[in-house]
Amino acid sequence: MTKTALFVFNGDPMCFIHVLLNALDMAQRGETVKIVVEGAATELVPALANEKHPLYILWQKVKDQGLVAGVCKACAKKTEILEAAAEQGLALLDAMNGHPSMAAYRETGYNIITF
C-alpha cells in the first residue's frame, strides 16, 4: 500500500487547495496519506476554521477523515496560531527540534511530497 506524507510549507491558498484535493484523492484510492502543515502554511489554520473561507469544506473533510497529521509546533508558535491549532484539535508536531521530522516518515515507509 502506498503511504504519502504531504508537507505543506506554502501559505498561498491556491497551493493549499492542491494539498487538500490530492490528500482526498489519494485516500479515496485506498492510499495512506497524511498532511503536515509547516512554515508559512500554519498561518492559514485560523482562517480555515471560518465557514466563509473558500477552503473550509475541504479542510473539514480532510480533518474528518483523519488525514491531517498535525501542525509544526515551532512554526505554530512563531506564527502565533498555537491556540487556533488547539481549538481545532490539531496535533503539534515537534520530533525534530520543535519541527516535524521527514526522516521519521520515511523510516515508516512514507513517500514525501512538499508543497
PDB file as gemmi writes it, atoms N, CA and C in Angstrom:
CRYST1    1.000    1.000    1.000  90.00  90.00  90.00 P 1                      
ATOM      1  N   MET A   1       0.833  -1.178   0.000  1.00  0.00           N  
ATOM      2  CA  MET A   1       0.000   0.000   0.000  1.00  0.00           C  
ATOM      3  C   MET A   1       0.883   1.249   0.000  1.00  0.00           C  
ATOM      4  N   THR A   2       0.539   2.216  -0.803  1.00  0.00           N  
ATOM      5  CA  THR A   2       1.293   3.464  -0.879  1.00  0.00           C  
ATOM      6  C   THR A   2       0.987   4.347   0.322  1.00  0.00           C  
ATOM      7  N   LYS A   3       2.045   4.914   0.892  1.00  0.00           N  
ATOM      8  CA  LYS A   3       1.923   5.840   2.008  1.00  0.00           C  
ATOM      9  C   LYS A   3       2.616   7.138   1.604  1.00  0.00           C  
ATOM     10  N   THR A   4       1.908   8.256   1.752  1.00  0.00           N  
ATOM     11  CA  THR A   4       2.458   9.545   1.353  1.00  0.00           C  
ATOM     12  C   THR A   4       2.214  10.580   2.435  1.00  0.00           C  
ATOM     13  N   ALA A   5       3.251  11.341   2.743  1.00  0.00           N  
ATOM     14  CA  ALA A   5       3.137  12.488   3.648  1.00  0.00           C  
ATOM     15  C   ALA A   5       3.269  13.750   2.802  1.00  0.00           C  
ATOM     16  N   LEU A   6       2.264  14.598   2.876  1.00  0.00           N  
ATOM     17  CA  LEU A   6       2.259  15.857   2.147  1.00  0.00           C  
ATOM     18  C   LEU A   6       2.673  16.958   3.119  1.00  0.00           C  
ATOM     19  N   PHE A   7       3.889  17.452   2.965  1.00  0.00           N  
ATOM     20  CA  PHE A   7       4.391  18.543   3.806  1.00  0.00           C  
ATOM     21  C   PHE A   7       4.093  19.847   3.081  1.00  0.00           C  
ATOM     22  N   VAL A   8       3.213  20.668   3.654  1.00  0.00           N  
ATOM     23  CA  VAL A   8       2.835  21.920   3.006  1.00  0.00           C  
ATOM     24  C   VAL A   8       3.451  23.093   3.778  1.00  0.00           C  
ATOM     25  N   PHE A   9       4.367  23.778   3.115  1.00  0.00           N  
ATOM     26  CA  PHE A   9       5.038  24.948   3.670  1.00  0.00           C  
ATOM     27  C   PHE A   9       4.419  26.237   3.134  1.00  0.00           C  
ATOM     28  N   ASN A  10       3.882  26.181   1.935  1.00  0.00           N  
ATOM     29  CA  ASN A  10       3.381  27.355   1.231  1.00  0.00           C  
ATOM     30  C   ASN A  10       2.028  27.768   1.795  1.00  0.00           C  
ATOM     31  N   GLY A  11       1.928  29.022   2.220  1.00  0.00           N  
ATOM     32  CA  GLY A  11       0.696  29.529   2.803  1.00  0.00           C  
ATOM     33  C   GLY A  11      -0.284  30.110   1.804  1.00  0.00           C  
ATOM     34  N   ASP A  12       0.003  29.995   0.526  1.00  0.00           N  
ATOM     35  CA  ASP A  12      -0.896  30.509  -0.501  1.00  0.00           C  
ATOM     36  C   ASP A  12      -2.086  29.554  -0.633  1.00  0.00           C  
ATOM     37  N   PRO A  13      -3.316  30.045  -0.455  1.00  0.00           N  
ATOM     38  CA  PRO A  13      -4.476  29.166  -0.574  1.00  0.00           C  
ATOM     39  C   PRO A  13      -4.550  28.435  -1.919  1.00  0.00           C  
ATOM     40  N   MET A  14      -4.028  29.030  -2.991  1.00  0.00           N  
ATOM     41  CA  MET A  14      -4.041  28.369  -4.302  1.00  0.00           C  
ATOM     42  C   MET A  14      -3.121  27.150  -4.323  1.00  0.00           C  
ATOM     43  N   CYS A  15      -2.130  27.143  -3.476  1.00  0.00           N  
ATOM     44  CA  CYS A  15      -1.273  25.952  -3.319  1.00  0.00           C  
ATOM     45  C   CYS A  15      -1.934  24.973  -2.356  1.00  0.00           C  
ATOM     46  N   PHE A  16      -2.436  25.491  -1.248  1.00  0.00           N  
ATOM     47  CA  PHE A  16      -3.005  24.659  -0.200  1.00  0.00           C  
ATOM     48  C   PHE A  16      -4.187  23.836  -0.700  1.00  0.00           C  
ATOM     49  N   ILE A  17      -4.965  24.398  -1.603  1.00  0.00           N  
ATOM     50  CA  ILE A  17      -6.113  23.650  -2.128  1.00  0.00           C  
ATOM     51  C   ILE A  17      -5.658  22.362  -2.815  1.00  0.00           C  
ATOM     52  N   HIS A  18      -4.497  22.410  -3.459  1.00  0.00           N  
ATOM     53  CA  HIS A  18      -3.985  21.221  -4.142  1.00  0.00           C  
ATOM     54  C   HIS A  18      -3.547  20.151  -3.146  1.00  0.00           C  
ATOM     55  N   VAL A  19      -3.059  20.576  -1.998  1.00  0.00           N  
ATOM     56  CA  VAL A  19      -2.726  19.621  -0.941  1.00  0.00           C  
ATOM     57  C   VAL A  19      -3.995  18.910  -0.484  1.00  0.00           C  
ATOM     58  N   LEU A  20      -5.037  19.687  -0.228  1.00  0.00           N  
ATOM     59  CA  LEU A  20      -6.295  19.115   0.244  1.00  0.00           C  
ATOM     60  C   LEU A  20      -6.909  18.177  -0.786  1.00  0.00           C  
ATOM     61  N   LEU A  21      -6.958  18.629  -2.029  1.00  0.00           N  
ATOM     62  CA  LEU A  21      -7.544  17.811  -3.094  1.00  0.00           C  
ATOM     63  C   LEU A  21      -6.764  16.526  -3.310  1.00  0.00           C  
ATOM     64  N   ASN A  22      -5.441  16.616  -3.323  1.00  0.00           N  
ATOM     65  CA  ASN A  22      -4.628  15.413  -3.519  1.00  0.00           C  
ATOM     66  C   ASN A  22      -4.747  14.457  -2.345  1.00  0.00           C  
ATOM     67  N   ALA A  23      -4.808  14.978  -1.140  1.00  0.00           N  
ATOM     68  CA  ALA A  23      -4.966  14.104   0.023  1.00  0.00           C  
ATOM     69  C   ALA A  23      -6.280  13.335  -0.057  1.00  0.00           C  
ATOM     70  N   LEU A  24      -7.353  14.029  -0.402  1.00  0.00           N  
ATOM     71  CA  LEU A  24      -8.656  13.369  -0.521  1.00  0.00           C  
ATOM     72  C   LEU A  24      -8.661  12.348  -1.651  1.00  0.00           C  
ATOM     73  N   ASP A  25      -8.036  12.682  -2.771  1.00  0.00           N  
ATOM     74  CA  ASP A  25      -7.963  11.772  -3.904  1.00  0.00           C  
ATOM     75  C   ASP A  25      -7.171  10.511  -3.549  1.00  0.00           C  
ATOM     76  N   MET A  26      -6.023  10.684  -2.910  1.00  0.00           N  
ATOM     77  CA  MET A  26      -5.202   9.542  -2.517  1.00  0.00           C  
ATOM     78  C   MET A  26      -5.950   8.647  -1.537  1.00  0.00           C  
ATOM     79  N   ALA A  27      -6.615   9.260  -0.571  1.00  0.00           N  
ATOM     80  CA  ALA A  27      -7.363   8.484   0.422  1.00  0.00           C  
ATOM     81  C   ALA A  27      -8.498   7.716  -0.246  1.00  0.00           C  
ATOM     82  N   GLN A  28      -9.176   8.351  -1.182  1.00  0.00           N  
ATOM     83  CA  GLN A  28     -10.277   7.694  -1.886  1.00  0.00           C  
ATOM     84  C   GLN A  28      -9.776   6.482  -2.671  1.00  0.00           C  
ATOM     85  N   ARG A  29      -8.531   6.541  -3.132  1.00  0.00           N  
ATOM     86  CA  ARG A  29      -7.938   5.445  -3.890  1.00  0.00           C  
ATOM     87  C   ARG A  29      -7.362   4.350  -2.980  1.00  0.00           C  
ATOM     88  N   GLY A  30      -7.560   4.513  -1.675  1.00  0.00           N  
ATOM     89  CA  GLY A  30      -7.112   3.493  -0.735  1.00  0.00           C  
ATOM     90  C   GLY A  30      -5.697   3.680  -0.222  1.00  0.00           C  
ATOM     91  N   GLU A  31      -5.088   4.806  -0.526  1.00  0.00           N  
ATOM     92  CA  GLU A  31      -3.728   5.065  -0.055  1.00  0.00           C  
ATOM     93  C   GLU A  31      -3.764   5.647   1.357  1.00  0.00           C  
ATOM     94  N   THR A  32      -2.665   5.489   2.053  1.00  0.00           N  
ATOM     95  CA  THR A  32      -2.484   6.138   3.344  1.00  0.00           C  
ATOM     96  C   THR A  32      -1.834   7.489   3.081  1.00  0.00           C  
ATOM     97  N   VAL A  33      -2.445   8.549   3.585  1.00  0.00           N  
ATOM     98  CA  VAL A  33      -1.923   9.895   3.338  1.00  0.00           C  
ATOM     99  C   VAL A  33      -2.056  10.736   4.598  1.00  0.00           C  
ATOM    100  N   LYS A  34      -1.043  11.538   4.853  1.00  0.00           N  
ATOM    101  CA  LYS A  34      -1.043  12.454   5.992  1.00  0.00           C  
ATOM    102  C   LYS A  34      -0.578  13.830   5.527  1.00  0.00           C  
ATOM    103  N   ILE A  35      -1.245  14.852   6.022  1.00  0.00           N  
ATOM    104  CA  ILE A  35      -0.869  16.239   5.739  1.00  0.00           C  
ATOM    105  C   ILE A  35      -0.139  16.787   6.957  1.00  0.00           C  
ATOM    106  N   VAL A  36       1.019  17.385   6.707  1.00  0.00           N  
ATOM    107  CA  VAL A  36       1.798  18.041   7.748  1.00  0.00           C  
ATOM    108  C   VAL A  36       1.859  19.522   7.383  1.00  0.00           C  
ATOM    109  N   VAL A  37       1.296  20.362   8.253  1.00  0.00           N  
ATOM    110  CA  VAL A  37       1.248  21.808   7.992  1.00  0.00           C  
ATOM    111  C   VAL A  37       2.486  22.432   8.617  1.00  0.00           C  
ATOM    112  N   GLU A  38       3.280  23.076   7.785  1.00  0.00           N  
ATOM    113  CA  GLU A  38       4.591  23.614   8.158  1.00  0.00           C  
ATOM    114  C   GLU A  38       4.722  25.072   7.749  1.00  0.00           C  
ATOM    115  N   GLY A  39       5.756  25.732   8.241  1.00  0.00           N  
ATOM    116  CA  GLY A  39       6.152  27.051   7.770  1.00  0.00           C  
ATOM    117  C   GLY A  39       5.006  28.045   7.669  1.00  0.00           C  
ATOM    118  N   ALA A  40       5.017  28.807   6.569  1.00  0.00           N  
ATOM    119  CA  ALA A  40       4.016  29.852   6.351  1.00  0.00           C  
ATOM    120  C   ALA A  40       2.599  29.297   6.238  1.00  0.00           C  
ATOM    121  N   ALA A  41       2.457  28.023   5.892  1.00  0.00           N  
ATOM    122  CA  ALA A  41       1.127  27.428   5.777  1.00  0.00           C  
ATOM    123  C   ALA A  41       0.401  27.396   7.117  1.00  0.00           C  
ATOM    124  N   THR A  42       1.144  27.431   8.230  1.00  0.00           N  
ATOM    125  CA  THR A  42       0.491  27.423   9.544  1.00  0.00           C  
ATOM    126  C   THR A  42      -0.395  28.653   9.722  1.00  0.00           C  
ATOM    127  N   GLU A  43      -0.061  29.733   9.043  1.00  0.00           N  
ATOM    128  CA  GLU A  43      -0.859  30.960   9.161  1.00  0.00           C  
ATOM    129  C   GLU A  43      -2.285  30.782   8.641  1.00  0.00           C  
ATOM    130  N   LEU A  44      -2.515  29.778   7.819  1.00  0.00           N  
ATOM    131  CA  LEU A  44      -3.860  29.521   7.289  1.00  0.00           C  
ATOM    132  C   LEU A  44      -4.788  28.855   8.308  1.00  0.00           C  
ATOM    133  N   VAL A  45      -4.231  28.208   9.303  1.00  0.00           N  
ATOM    134  CA  VAL A  45      -5.024  27.391  10.226  1.00  0.00           C  
ATOM    135  C   VAL A  45      -6.210  28.149  10.829  1.00  0.00           C  
ATOM    136  N   PRO A  46      -6.030  29.339  11.400  1.00  0.00           N  
ATOM    137  CA  PRO A  46      -7.201  30.026  11.963  1.00  0.00           C  
ATOM    138  C   PRO A  46      -8.268  30.342  10.903  1.00  0.00           C  
ATOM    139  N   ALA A  47      -7.849  30.776   9.738  1.00  0.00           N  
ATOM    140  CA  ALA A  47      -8.796  31.139   8.678  1.00  0.00           C  
ATOM    141  C   ALA A  47      -9.580  29.942   8.185  1.00  0.00           C  
ATOM    142  N   LEU A  48      -8.955  28.773   8.149  1.00  0.00           N  
ATOM    143  CA  LEU A  48      -9.615  27.568   7.644  1.00  0.00           C  
ATOM    144  C   LEU A  48     -10.775  27.119   8.524  1.00  0.00           C  
ATOM    145  N   ALA A  49     -10.816  27.583   9.757  1.00  0.00           N  
ATOM    146  CA  ALA A  49     -11.906  27.242  10.670  1.00  0.00           C  
ATOM    147  C   ALA A  49     -13.149  28.101  10.430  1.00  0.00           C  
ATOM    148  N   ASN A  50     -13.001  29.126   9.610  1.00  0.00           N  
ATOM    149  CA  ASN A  50     -14.111  30.036   9.312  1.00  0.00           C  
ATOM    150  C   ASN A  50     -14.963  29.446   8.194  1.00  0.00           C  
ATOM    151  N   GLU A  51     -16.239  29.255   8.464  1.00  0.00           N  
ATOM    152  CA  GLU A  51     -17.148  28.659   7.481  1.00  0.00           C  
ATOM    153  C   GLU A  51     -17.221  29.440   6.175  1.00  0.00           C  
ATOM    154  N   LYS A  52     -16.834  30.700   6.201  1.00  0.00           N  
ATOM    155  CA  LYS A  52     -16.885  31.519   4.990  1.00  0.00           C  
ATOM    156  C   LYS A  52     -15.613  31.406   4.146  1.00  0.00           C  
ATOM    157  N   HIS A  53     -14.594  30.761   4.683  1.00  0.00           N  
ATOM    158  CA  HIS A  53     -13.347  30.608   3.930  1.00  0.00           C  
ATOM    159  C   HIS A  53     -13.588  29.628   2.775  1.00  0.00           C  
ATOM    160  N   PRO A  54     -13.069  29.939   1.577  1.00  0.00           N  
ATOM    161  CA  PRO A  54     -13.310  29.059   0.429  1.00  0.00           C  
ATOM    162  C   PRO A  54     -12.778  27.632   0.591  1.00  0.00           C  
ATOM    163  N   LEU A  55     -11.804  27.411   1.471  1.00  0.00           N  
ATOM    164  CA  LEU A  55     -11.254  26.067   1.674  1.00  0.00           C  
ATOM    165  C   LEU A  55     -11.847  25.362   2.892  1.00  0.00           C  
ATOM    166  N   TYR A  56     -12.784  26.004   3.564  1.00  0.00           N  
ATOM    167  CA  TYR A  56     -13.357  25.452   4.801  1.00  0.00           C  
ATOM    168  C   TYR A  56     -13.882  24.023   4.614  1.00  0.00           C  
ATOM    169  N   ILE A  57     -14.689  23.801   3.597  1.00  0.00           N  
ATOM    170  CA  ILE A  57     -15.316  22.484   3.411  1.00  0.00           C  
ATOM    171  C   ILE A  57     -14.261  21.405   3.158  1.00  0.00           C  
ATOM    172  N   LEU A  58     -13.284  21.699   2.302  1.00  0.00           N  
ATOM    173  CA  LEU A  58     -12.225  20.716   2.044  1.00  0.00           C  
ATOM    174  C   LEU A  58     -11.401  20.456   3.303  1.00  0.00           C  
ATOM    175  N   TRP A  59     -11.105  21.512   4.057  1.00  0.00           N  
ATOM    176  CA  TRP A  59     -10.339  21.385   5.300  1.00  0.00           C  
ATOM    177  C   TRP A  59     -11.091  20.485   6.288  1.00  0.00           C  
ATOM    178  N   GLN A  60     -12.392  20.686   6.409  1.00  0.00           N  
ATOM    179  CA  GLN A  60     -13.190  19.856   7.300  1.00  0.00           C  
ATOM    180  C   GLN A  60     -13.175  18.393   6.848  1.00  0.00           C  
ATOM    181  N   LYS A  61     -13.232  18.177   5.537  1.00  0.00           N  
ATOM    182  CA  LYS A  61     -13.207  16.805   5.013  1.00  0.00           C  
ATOM    183  C   LYS A  61     -11.911  16.092   5.368  1.00  0.00           C  
ATOM    184  N   VAL A  62     -10.772  16.757   5.156  1.00  0.00           N  
ATOM    185  CA  VAL A  62      -9.501  16.086   5.461  1.00  0.00           C  
ATOM    186  C   VAL A  62      -9.363  15.852   6.955  1.00  0.00           C  
ATOM    187  N   LYS A  63      -9.828  16.791   7.757  1.00  0.00           N  
ATOM    188  CA  LYS A  63      -9.779  16.585   9.213  1.00  0.00           C  
ATOM    189  C   LYS A  63     -10.701  15.445   9.625  1.00  0.00           C  
ATOM    190  N   ASP A  64     -11.919  15.436   9.094  1.00  0.00           N  
ATOM    191  CA  ASP A  64     -12.879  14.390   9.446  1.00  0.00           C  
ATOM    192  C   ASP A  64     -12.378  13.001   9.058  1.00  0.00           C  
ATOM    193  N   GLN A  65     -11.610  12.920   7.983  1.00  0.00           N  
ATOM    194  CA  GLN A  65     -11.079  11.632   7.532  1.00  0.00           C  
ATOM    195  C   GLN A  65      -9.758  11.269   8.211  1.00  0.00           C  
ATOM    196  N   GLY A  66      -9.292  12.123   9.120  1.00  0.00           N  
ATOM    197  CA  GLY A  66      -8.059  11.841   9.843  1.00  0.00           C  
ATOM    198  C   GLY A  66      -6.809  11.965   8.997  1.00  0.00           C  
ATOM    199  N   LEU A  67      -6.865  12.819   7.983  1.00  0.00           N  
ATOM    200  CA  LEU A  67      -5.735  12.955   7.059  1.00  0.00           C  
ATOM    201  C   LEU A  67      -4.717  14.014   7.496  1.00  0.00           C  
ATOM    202  N   VAL A  68      -5.034  14.797   8.509  1.00  0.00           N  
ATOM    203  CA  VAL A  68      -4.107  15.834   8.969  1.00  0.00           C  
ATOM    204  C   VAL A  68      -3.299  15.263  10.128  1.00  0.00           C  
ATOM    205  N   ALA A  69      -1.999  15.079   9.896  1.00  0.00           N  
ATOM    206  CA  ALA A  69      -1.122  14.576  10.954  1.00  0.00           C  
ATOM    207  C   ALA A  69      -0.972  15.624  12.046  1.00  0.00           C  
ATOM    208  N   GLY A  70      -0.876  16.883  11.621  1.00  0.00           N  
ATOM    209  CA  GLY A  70      -0.738  17.970  12.583  1.00  0.00           C  
ATOM    210  C   GLY A  70      -0.024  19.156  11.999  1.00  0.00           C  
ATOM    211  N   VAL A  71       0.390  20.015  12.926  1.00  0.00           N  
ATOM    212  CA  VAL A  71       0.992  21.306  12.605  1.00  0.00           C  
ATOM    213  C   VAL A  71       2.363  21.380  13.263  1.00  0.00           C  
ATOM    214  N   CYS A  72       3.311  21.963  12.573  1.00  0.00           N  
ATOM    215  CA  CYS A  72       4.642  22.175  13.133  1.00  0.00           C  
ATOM    216  C   CYS A  72       4.529  23.052  14.388  1.00  0.00           C  
ATOM    217  N   LYS A  73       5.006  22.532  15.508  1.00  0.00           N  
ATOM    218  CA  LYS A  73       4.901  23.266  16.770  1.00  0.00           C  
ATOM    219  C   LYS A  73       5.713  24.557  16.747  1.00  0.00           C  
ATOM    220  N   ALA A  74       6.938  24.493  16.259  1.00  0.00           N  
ATOM    221  CA  ALA A  74       7.787  25.689  16.233  1.00  0.00           C  
ATOM    222  C   ALA A  74       7.201  26.766  15.322  1.00  0.00           C  
ATOM    223  N   CYS A  75       6.697  26.357  14.176  1.00  0.00           N  
ATOM    224  CA  CYS A  75       6.127  27.330  13.232  1.00  0.00           C  
ATOM    225  C   CYS A  75       4.806  27.875  13.761  1.00  0.00           C  
ATOM    226  N   ALA A  76       4.020  27.031  14.419  1.00  0.00           N  
ATOM    227  CA  ALA A  76       2.763  27.493  15.009  1.00  0.00           C  
ATOM    228  C   ALA A  76       3.029  28.525  16.093  1.00  0.00           C  
ATOM    229  N   LYS A  77       4.079  28.301  16.842  1.00  0.00           N  
ATOM    230  CA  LYS A  77       4.455  29.281  17.875  1.00  0.00           C  
ATOM    231  C   LYS A  77       4.898  30.586  17.221  1.00  0.00           C  
ATOM    232  N   LYS A  78       5.742  30.475  16.206  1.00  0.00           N  
ATOM    233  CA  LYS A  78       6.264  31.660  15.511  1.00  0.00           C  
ATOM    234  C   LYS A  78       5.142  32.464  14.845  1.00  0.00           C  
ATOM    235  N   THR A  79       4.163  31.772  14.255  1.00  0.00           N  
ATOM    236  CA  THR A  79       3.062  32.462  13.562  1.00  0.00           C  
ATOM    237  C   THR A  79       1.878  32.728  14.496  1.00  0.00           C  
ATOM    238  N   GLU A  80       2.065  32.413  15.770  1.00  0.00           N  
ATOM    239  CA  GLU A  80       1.081  32.714  16.816  1.00  0.00           C  
ATOM    240  C   GLU A  80      -0.284  32.069  16.572  1.00  0.00           C  
ATOM    241  N   ILE A  81      -0.270  30.788  16.166  1.00  0.00           N  
ATOM    242  CA  ILE A  81      -1.532  30.084  15.923  1.00  0.00           C  
ATOM    243  C   ILE A  81      -1.676  28.852  16.827  1.00  0.00           C  
ATOM    244  N   LEU A  82      -0.897  28.774  17.886  1.00  0.00           N  
ATOM    245  CA  LEU A  82      -0.977  27.625  18.798  1.00  0.00           C  
ATOM    246  C   LEU A  82      -2.400  27.427  19.318  1.00  0.00           C  
ATOM    247  N   GLU A  83      -3.046  28.508  19.711  1.00  0.00           N  
ATOM    248  CA  GLU A  83      -4.408  28.420  20.245  1.00  0.00           C  
ATOM    249  C   GLU A  83      -5.388  27.931  19.174  1.00  0.00           C  
ATOM    250  N   ALA A  84      -5.252  28.462  17.960  1.00  0.00           N  
ATOM    251  CA  ALA A  84      -6.138  28.046  16.858  1.00  0.00           C  
ATOM    252  C   ALA A  84      -5.947  26.565  16.550  1.00  0.00           C  
ATOM    253  N   ALA A  85      -4.709  26.096  16.591  1.00  0.00           N  
ATOM    254  CA  ALA A  85      -4.446  24.678  16.345  1.00  0.00           C  
ATOM    255  C   ALA A  85      -5.097  23.826  17.431  1.00  0.00           C  
ATOM    256  N   ALA A  86      -4.976  24.253  18.676  1.00  0.00           N  
ATOM    257  CA  ALA A  86      -5.574  23.519  19.792  1.00  0.00           C  
ATOM    258  C   ALA A  86      -7.102  23.501  19.675  1.00  0.00           C  
ATOM    259  N   GLU A  87      -7.683  24.634  19.303  1.00  0.00           N  
ATOM    260  CA  GLU A  87      -9.143  24.723  19.161  1.00  0.00           C  
ATOM    261  C   GLU A  87      -9.662  23.756  18.098  1.00  0.00           C  
ATOM    262  N   GLN A  88      -8.823  23.484  17.084  1.00  0.00           N  
ATOM    263  CA  GLN A  88      -9.228  22.574  16.018  1.00  0.00           C  
ATOM    264  C   GLN A  88      -8.803  21.129  16.294  1.00  0.00           C  
ATOM    265  N   GLY A  89      -8.187  20.912  17.448  1.00  0.00           N  
ATOM    266  CA  GLY A  89      -7.778  19.560  17.811  1.00  0.00           C  
ATOM    267  C   GLY A  89      -6.605  19.037  17.003  1.00  0.00           C  
ATOM    268  N   LEU A  90      -5.777  19.938  16.500  1.00  0.00           N  
ATOM    269  CA  LEU A  90      -4.634  19.536  15.680  1.00  0.00           C  
ATOM    270  C   LEU A  90      -3.430  19.218  16.558  1.00  0.00           C  
ATOM    271  N   ALA A  91      -2.763  18.130  16.243  1.00  0.00           N  
ATOM    272  CA  ALA A  91      -1.552  17.752  16.967  1.00  0.00           C  
ATOM    273  C   ALA A  91      -0.434  18.734  16.639  1.00  0.00           C  
ATOM    274  N   LEU A  92       0.403  18.996  17.642  1.00  0.00           N  
ATOM    275  CA  LEU A  92       1.593  19.816  17.436  1.00  0.00           C  
ATOM    276  C   LEU A  92       2.766  18.863  17.242  1.00  0.00           C  
ATOM    277  N   LEU A  93       3.393  18.933  16.096  1.00  0.00           N  
ATOM    278  CA  LEU A  93       4.457  18.006  15.721  1.00  0.00           C  
ATOM    279  C   LEU A  93       5.813  18.648  16.016  1.00  0.00           C  
ATOM    280  N   ASP A  94       6.640  17.944  16.791  1.00  0.00           N  
ATOM    281  CA  ASP A  94       7.892  18.563  17.242  1.00  0.00           C  
ATOM    282  C   ASP A  94       9.043  17.570  17.395  1.00  0.00           C  
ATOM    283  N   ALA A  95       9.024  16.478  16.643  1.00  0.00           N  
ATOM    284  CA  ALA A  95      10.010  15.407  16.792  1.00  0.00           C  
ATOM    285  C   ALA A  95      11.438  15.814  16.434  1.00  0.00           C  
ATOM    286  N   MET A  96      11.612  16.907  15.696  1.00  0.00           N  
ATOM    287  CA  MET A  96      12.938  17.316  15.228  1.00  0.00           C  
ATOM    288  C   MET A  96      13.196  18.768  15.664  1.00  0.00           C  
ATOM    289  N   ASN A  97      13.661  18.918  16.891  1.00  0.00           N  
ATOM    290  CA  ASN A  97      13.952  20.253  17.414  1.00  0.00           C  
ATOM    291  C   ASN A  97      12.771  21.206  17.277  1.00  0.00           C  
ATOM    292  N   GLY A  98      11.584  20.727  17.574  1.00  0.00           N  
ATOM    293  CA  GLY A  98      10.389  21.554  17.520  1.00  0.00           C  
ATOM    294  C   GLY A  98       9.641  21.502  16.202  1.00  0.00           C  
ATOM    295  N   HIS A  99      10.189  20.789  15.225  1.00  0.00           N  
ATOM    296  CA  HIS A  99       9.591  20.675  13.893  1.00  0.00           C  
ATOM    297  C   HIS A  99       9.280  19.206  13.593  1.00  0.00           C  
ATOM    298  N   PRO A 100       8.384  18.933  12.655  1.00  0.00           N  
ATOM    299  CA  PRO A 100       8.130  17.546  12.236  1.00  0.00           C  
ATOM    300  C   PRO A 100       9.358  16.971  11.524  1.00  0.00           C  
ATOM    301  N   SER A 101       9.541  15.686  11.645  1.00  0.00           N  
ATOM    302  CA  SER A 101      10.689  15.018  11.033  1.00  0.00           C  
ATOM    303  C   SER A 101      10.279  14.275   9.763  1.00  0.00           C  
ATOM    304  N   MET A 102      10.826  14.697   8.638  1.00  0.00           N  
ATOM    305  CA  MET A 102      10.587  13.965   7.388  1.00  0.00           C  
ATOM    306  C   MET A 102      11.214  12.580   7.455  1.00  0.00           C  
ATOM    307  N   ALA A 103      12.376  12.501   8.081  1.00  0.00           N  
ATOM    308  CA  ALA A 103      13.075  11.218   8.180  1.00  0.00           C  
ATOM    309  C   ALA A 103      12.228  10.182   8.920  1.00  0.00           C  
ATOM    310  N   ALA A 104      11.501  10.602   9.932  1.00  0.00           N  
ATOM    311  CA  ALA A 104      10.647   9.676  10.675  1.00  0.00           C  
ATOM    312  C   ALA A 104       9.546   9.122   9.771  1.00  0.00           C  
ATOM    313  N   TYR A 105       9.006   9.954   8.905  1.00  0.00           N  
ATOM    314  CA  TYR A 105       8.003   9.459   7.955  1.00  0.00           C  
ATOM    315  C   TYR A 105       8.637   8.486   6.963  1.00  0.00           C  
ATOM    316  N   ARG A 106       9.821   8.839   6.460  1.00  0.00           N  
ATOM    317  CA  ARG A 106      10.498   7.946   5.506  1.00  0.00           C  
ATOM    318  C   ARG A 106      10.808   6.602   6.146  1.00  0.00           C  
ATOM    319  N   GLU A 107      11.231   6.610   7.410  1.00  0.00           N  
ATOM    320  CA  GLU A 107      11.564   5.364   8.111  1.00  0.00           C  
ATOM    321  C   GLU A 107      10.368   4.433   8.239  1.00  0.00           C  
ATOM    322  N   THR A 108       9.174   4.988   8.208  1.00  0.00           N  
ATOM    323  CA  THR A 108       7.971   4.163   8.318  1.00  0.00           C  
ATOM    324  C   THR A 108       7.302   3.946   6.954  1.00  0.00           C  
ATOM    325  N   GLY A 109       8.055   4.181   5.882  1.00  0.00           N  
ATOM    326  CA  GLY A 109       7.580   3.837   4.553  1.00  0.00           C  
ATOM    327  C   GLY A 109       6.825   4.898   3.789  1.00  0.00           C  
ATOM    328  N   TYR A 110       6.806   6.107   4.275  1.00  0.00           N  
ATOM    329  CA  TYR A 110       6.110   7.184   3.571  1.00  0.00           C  
ATOM    330  C   TYR A 110       6.967   7.801   2.495  1.00  0.00           C  
ATOM    331  N   ASN A 111       6.340   8.103   1.365  1.00  0.00           N  
ATOM    332  CA  ASN A 111       6.932   8.985   0.364  1.00  0.00           C  
ATOM    333  C   ASN A 111       6.650  10.404   0.845  1.00  0.00           C  
ATOM    334  N   ILE A 112       7.562  11.308   0.562  1.00  0.00           N  
ATOM    335  CA  ILE A 112       7.398  12.699   0.981  1.00  0.00           C  
ATOM    336  C   ILE A 112       7.177  13.566  -0.255  1.00  0.00           C  
ATOM    337  N   ILE A 113       6.139  14.388  -0.205  1.00  0.00           N  
ATOM    338  CA  ILE A 113       5.893  15.399  -1.228  1.00  0.00           C  
ATOM    339  C   ILE A 113       5.805  16.733  -0.508  1.00  0.00           C  
ATOM    340  N   THR A 114       6.526  17.717  -1.006  1.00  0.00           N  
ATOM    341  CA  THR A 114       6.474  19.046  -0.393  1.00  0.00           C  
ATOM    342  C   THR A 114       5.769  20.033  -1.309  1.00  0.00           C  
ATOM    343  N   PHE A 115       5.065  20.931  -0.674  1.00  0.00           N  
ATOM    344  CA  PHE A 115       4.343  21.995  -1.379  1.00  0.00           C  
ATOM    345  C   PHE A 115       4.801  23.331  -0.820  1.00  0.00           C  
TER     346      PHE A 115                                                      
END                                                                             
